Every structure is written in structure tokens, then in C-alpha cells.
Amino acid sequence: MELVWLWEGVKVLVGVGTFAGAITSAYINKSTQKHIQKQHAMISDKLEKIKIYENQSASKKADQAEKICKNYVDALVDNKHSKKEKEKKFKEMRKELTEILGQIFFYASDSTVRRFVEWKNIDNSRFPEDDIGLVHSVFLAKLIIEYRKDLGNTDTTITHEDLLSSQLNDWNNVKERFKNYI
């Protein structure tokens, strides 16, 4: 009789334990699910903000790249102006590009910023007057190639020499004259 009573007591304790375990498990599952949902919502929100930033950044980078390319082409095709007019035009070009410097620091990669600073710090007095436009074109071409990488062409094999050769008719002659800068 005592064994039956003991056996019935064990069955009750096992039942209570199983019931308590089920309740605890349900509570933990519900709590974990809430935590996972909060984490998922937070990650989704951050991902959306990153996508918005990247879209805005890409748009600004594209605008900046267009301005740089415009100045690059202007520097290449400026054969019809006098030396004074060319100097004035280069000052205007530097001013325009310097105005976008702040945006470049915000949106461009480190390598692009370095190329921009390299171009901006060109010492025109180191070059013959007839060559200054071409020297600027070489440095701007390097900047444009770096910007291409920023705009998503990270695996590009195109070089600044490729860009220059596509724009200049006498590339082989120019390349020899500027081999120290290319």
C-alpha cells in the first residue's frame, strides 16, 4: 500500500514537473520570439537606412564625377585660347573643383580623395606653360578612374592611360613627353 501511495506521489510530481516545464518552455519561446522580432525589425530598419544613404551617395558621386569629367574634357580640348585665357580658364576650373571638395571628402573613398588632393596640389611652375593643361588632364584622368571605382566599378582594369589614349589623337607622342607624370 505504501508503494502505491509513493508511486501515485511520484506520478503527481512528474505531472506537475512536466506541466511547469511546458509553461516555462512556452514562456521562454515567447520571450525569445519577441526578442528575435525586435532584432529583425532593428536590422531591417538599419538596412533600409543604409540603402537610402547608398542611393543618395551614389547620386551625389555621379554629379561630382560629371563635374570632374566636364573639367577634364575642357582641359583636353583647350587649344584655341591664348595663354592668358587658358590661365583664367584653369583658375575657374580649379575654383569649381575646389567647391566640390567638401562633397568629395564626404562621399568619395580615401583613394579618390588622395587623387583629388594630388591634382589640387599640382605646382604649375614645374611645367612649361604649353604643358600645364595636359599635366592637369593626366591627374584628372587618374582622379576619374578612382571615381569609377567609387561608382561601383571596383574590379575595373581601365587605367588613366586608357582614358587619355581614348581622348588624345597623338597619345604616343604625349605619353613620351609625360612619362614622369603618367
Backbone torsions as a table, in degrees:
resi	resn	phi	psi	omega
1	MET	NA	-41.7	179.8
2	GLU	-64.2	-34.4	179.3
3	LEU	-68.0	-37.5	178.5
4	VAL	-65.3	-44.7	179.6
5	TRP	-63.1	-41.2	178.9
6	LEU	-65.4	-42.9	178.7
7	TRP	-62.0	-43.4	178.5
8	GLU	-63.9	-37.2	177.5
9	GLY	-64.8	-41.5	178.1
10	VAL	-64.4	-42.2	179.4
11	LYS	-62.2	-39.2	178.1
12	VAL	-65.4	-45.8	-179.9
13	LEU	-62.8	-40.5	177.9
14	VAL	-64.6	-41.5	178.9
15	GLY	-63.6	-44.8	178.9
16	VAL	-64.0	-42.2	179.6
17	GLY	-63.1	-42.7	179.0
18	THR	-64.6	-42.7	178.5
19	PHE	-63.2	-46.1	179.2
20	ALA	-63.7	-39.7	178.0
21	GLY	-63.5	-41.2	179.6
22	ALA	-64.8	-43.2	178.8
23	ILE	-63.7	-45.5	179.6
24	THR	-62.5	-43.6	179.3
25	SER	-62.4	-42.8	178.7
26	ALA	-63.2	-41.8	179.4
27	TYR	-63.9	-45.3	-179.9
28	ILE	-63.6	-43.9	178.5
29	ASN	-60.8	-44.0	-179.8
30	LYS	-65.1	-43.6	179.1
31	SER	-63.5	-42.9	179.1
32	THR	-65.3	-41.7	178.7
33	GLN	-61.3	-43.0	177.9
34	LYS	-61.3	-43.5	179.7
35	HIS	-63.4	-44.5	178.8
36	ILE	-62.6	-41.3	178.7
37	GLN	-63.8	-41.8	178.2
38	LYS	-63.5	-44.3	178.8
39	GLN	-62.9	-42.5	178.7
40	HIS	-61.8	-44.3	179.2
41	ALA	-63.6	-42.3	-179.7
42	MET	-65.2	-43.3	179.0
43	ILE	-65.3	-41.9	178.4
44	SER	-61.8	-42.0	178.9
45	ASP	-63.4	-45.3	179.4
46	LYS	-65.3	-41.0	178.6
47	LEU	-62.0	-41.7	178.0
48	GLU	-62.9	-41.8	178.3
49	LYS	-64.2	-39.3	177.7
50	ILE	-64.0	-42.2	178.8
51	LYS	-62.3	-43.1	178.7
52	ILE	-62.1	-46.1	179.5
53	TYR	-60.9	-45.0	-179.5
54	GLU	-62.5	-40.0	177.9
55	ASN	-64.6	-44.8	178.3
56	GLN	-64.7	-42.4	-179.7
57	SER	-63.2	-43.8	179.5
58	ALA	-62.0	-39.5	178.8
59	SER	-64.1	-44.9	179.6
60	LYS	-66.8	-40.1	177.7
61	LYS	-61.3	-41.8	179.6
62	ALA	-63.3	-41.9	177.3
63	ASP	-61.3	-44.6	179.9
64	GLN	-64.2	-43.0	-179.8
65	ALA	-61.3	-38.3	177.4
66	GLU	-62.4	-42.5	178.7
67	LYS	-64.5	-41.8	179.2
68	ILE	-64.4	-44.1	179.4
69	CYS	-63.4	-40.0	177.9
70	LYS	-59.1	-45.9	179.9
71	ASN	-67.9	-34.8	177.5
72	TYR	-62.2	-48.6	-179.9
73	VAL	-64.4	-41.8	178.0
74	ASP	-59.2	-40.4	179.8
75	ALA	-67.1	-36.1	-178.5
76	LEU	-71.8	-39.5	-172.5
77	VAL	-96.0	9.3	-177.1
78	ASP	-84.9	74.4	179.1
79	ASN	-108.6	-10.1	-172.0
80	LYS	-100.7	0.6	-178.4
81	HIS	-100.2	154.6	175.9
82	SER	-71.2	169.5	-179.4
83	LYS	-60.6	-40.2	179.1
84	LYS	-64.3	-44.1	178.7
85	GLU	-63.5	-39.0	178.0
86	LYS	-63.6	-43.6	178.6
87	GLU	-59.7	-44.3	179.2
88	LYS	-62.6	-43.2	-179.6
89	LYS	-64.1	-40.5	177.9
90	PHE	-66.0	-36.5	176.7
91	LYS	-63.7	-42.3	177.5
92	GLU	-63.6	-42.1	179.5
93	MET	-62.8	-46.3	179.0
94	ARG	-61.3	-40.2	179.8
95	LYS	-62.6	-47.1	-178.9
96	GLU	-62.0	-44.1	-179.3
97	LEU	-71.2	-32.0	177.0
98	THR	-66.8	-31.7	178.7
99	GLU	-64.3	-29.7	179.2
100	ILE	-91.1	1.4	-179.7
101	LEU	-54.8	-44.5	179.7
102	GLY	-59.5	-42.8	178.7
103	GLN	-65.6	-38.7	179.4
104	ILE	-62.3	-41.5	179.1
105	PHE	-62.8	-33.2	179.8
106	PHE	-78.2	-40.2	-168.1
107	TYR	-108.2	-19.3	-175.3
108	ALA	-93.1	160.9	177.6
109	SER	-72.7	167.3	178.9
110	ASP	-59.4	-42.7	-178.3
111	SER	-64.9	-35.0	177.3
112	THR	-69.5	-42.4	177.9
113	VAL	-60.5	-43.6	178.9
114	ARG	-61.1	-41.7	177.7
115	ARG	-63.8	-38.3	178.7
116	PHE	-63.6	-46.7	-179.7
117	VAL	-63.8	-39.1	177.2
118	GLU	-58.8	-46.7	178.2
119	TRP	-63.2	-46.2	-176.0
120	LYS	-62.3	-29.9	-177.1
121	ASN	-92.3	13.2	177.1
122	ILE	-61.4	130.9	177.7
123	ASP	-94.6	99.8	-176.7
124	ASN	-58.7	-26.2	-177.4
125	SER	-68.1	-13.8	179.2
126	ARG	-79.5	-9.4	-172.6
127	PHE	-123.2	151.1	172.1
128	PRO	-61.4	146.6	-175.9
129	GLU	-55.4	-37.1	-178.1
130	ASP	-69.1	-17.8	-175.2
131	ASP	-100.2	-8.7	-173.4
132	ILE	-59.8	-44.2	-179.8
133	GLY	-60.6	-41.0	-179.9
134	LEU	-70.0	-38.1	177.1
135	VAL	-61.4	-44.9	177.5
136	HIS	-61.6	-38.3	179.5
137	SER	-63.2	-39.0	178.4
138	VAL	-62.2	-47.9	-178.3
139	PHE	-68.4	-37.2	176.6
140	LEU	-67.0	-35.5	177.2
141	ALA	-62.9	-41.0	176.6
142	LYS	-62.1	-40.6	178.5
143	LEU	-64.3	-43.3	-179.4
144	ILE	-62.2	-41.2	179.2
145	ILE	-63.9	-41.2	176.5
146	GLU	-62.7	-40.2	179.4
147	TYR	-65.4	-35.0	176.2
148	ARG	-56.3	-41.0	179.4
149	LYS	-63.6	-41.6	178.4
150	ASP	-62.9	-30.7	-178.0
151	LEU	-85.3	9.3	173.1
152	GLY	113.3	-5.5	179.5
153	ASN	-93.1	56.8	-172.8
154	THR	-67.0	-26.8	-178.7
155	ASP	-97.8	20.5	-176.1
156	THR	-62.5	143.1	173.4
157	THR	-109.2	0.7	177.1
158	ILE	-69.7	137.0	179.1
159	THR	-114.9	170.4	176.8
160	HIS	-63.7	-29.9	176.8
161	GLU	-65.7	-37.9	176.2
162	ASP	-61.9	-43.5	179.3
163	LEU	-63.5	-47.3	179.8
164	LEU	-62.8	-42.9	-178.5
165	SER	-66.1	-26.4	178.0
166	SER	-78.0	-16.9	-176.0
167	GLN	-105.0	-24.4	-175.6
168	LEU	-107.4	130.4	-179.5
169	ASN	-69.4	-38.2	-176.4
170	ASP	-104.4	46.8	-174.1
171	TRP	-55.2	-41.9	-176.9
172	ASN	-62.4	-39.6	176.9
173	ASN	-68.0	-44.4	-179.0
174	VAL	-64.8	-40.8	-178.4
175	LYS	-59.6	-42.0	178.3
176	GLU	-64.7	-42.6	-178.9
177	ARG	-65.3	-31.9	-172.9
178	PHE	-114.3	24.5	-176.2
179	LYS	-60.9	-24.6	178.0
180	ASN	-72.7	-21.2	-175.6
181	TYR	-106.6	-13.3	-176.9
182	ILE	-91.8	NA	NA
